[in-house]
């Protein structure tokens, strides 16, 4: 039954992903950085999330238009970055990539590079400027009207402000309507920077990027089965997996199992940062989705109230341990909680642990202001993106060459995503993998995690502040941080 339901769930999610792309949503921040460790990507493209169309084939720009744009003579296209990318014109064999693990795939990438060089009479060169060097080059050369590079790899923390300050080319103004980043988004997906007037930043779409940064709600299957509770995945398929239903489940699963008057199993337990991030998205909202803060909005108030009630009214959440971050995240391993937060990197890190129960993943329940068909399902506010700088010569040509370089798999997504074994192993089951893929199908950017906010969120968990007090206390600091971010 689970397998049948989850395949229907995925079909629903992936049918919406091409429509939604990047949507307004919540992000994540916190006291402890959480990073993913995917399997080696021999293409070494930007490891960032993107929308998944669910189709098996994509058309490269060369297939859509056989007449290649001309640069009017031989040209070296420079891509400013801060770590090695493979392959470019400086490489002479597939062995130049020290992390190459699939010779056949590497050869396809290398051969595609040579074909692109010949087709467009170009050389593609990735220039390692260092992380700070990329920022410096953007701030000096583009401002002077003579960009050092034809393309930059930018971290969103400085890439979004650069785009908002006019340093990036609006691709919607220079590319034809059938350019992949504007139409299919099978090779590149645009990054929503909150302006609504075009595409300034874009990311490489890969199987890894779709799965990366997904955070699933997980549960102890045996606990739910013993309590006679229906699988949340089945409820989600029916549109019945809501905050109210989840609250019912957490209340039912919070127990004093030994009768000593002390709760020893809680309905939920994990870190607050990812909880906050995903409840924001499940309620169709966010904190900093543009120059004006939305932290003080009624929708965010609903999120904060729900969290406050979990910890201080219903007492269904594992008490916050301020001294041991990992103890909060790993409480599930000892059977102390029914629901928790899981991700591929967490599952992989704990793969050698002998659990006495099965871990099942499900989507997050839908909040009162959320919409199951349109909610973003993961935060894409971390990582890097590509940017064609304002003032670059022939930006359409630059983009077209780069799109063909990135489309080394010639539109065959099965070839592109043939090496996802690490993710499959981390998911443990086929059903969990399907949920993870669904969670990667609709993403968004909420920049609050890049603002360097200093707020004492645990005061909400311990009851020292109500949701209303928390909003009132910190709404101006969020706006002040946004003013600095977007200046």
Secondary structure by P-SEA (a helix, b strand, c coil): caaaaaaaaaaaaaaaccccccccbbbbbccbbbbbbcccccccccbbbbbbcccccccccccccccccccccbbbbbbbccccccccccccccccccccccaaaaaaaaaaaaaaaaaacbbbbbbcccaaaaaaaaacccccccccccccccccaaaaaaaaaccccccccccccccccccccccbbbbbccccccccbbbbbccccccccccccccaaaaaaaaccccaaaaaaaccccaaaaaaaaaaaccccccccccccccccccaaaaaaaaaaaaccccccccccccccaaaaaaaaaaaaaccccccccccccccaaaaaaccccccccbbbbcaaaaaaaccccccbbbbbbcccccccccccccccccccbbbbbbbcccccaaaaaaaaaaaaacccccccccccccaaaaaaaaccaaaaaaaaaaacbbbbbccccccccccccccccccccaaaaaaacaaaaaaaaaaaac
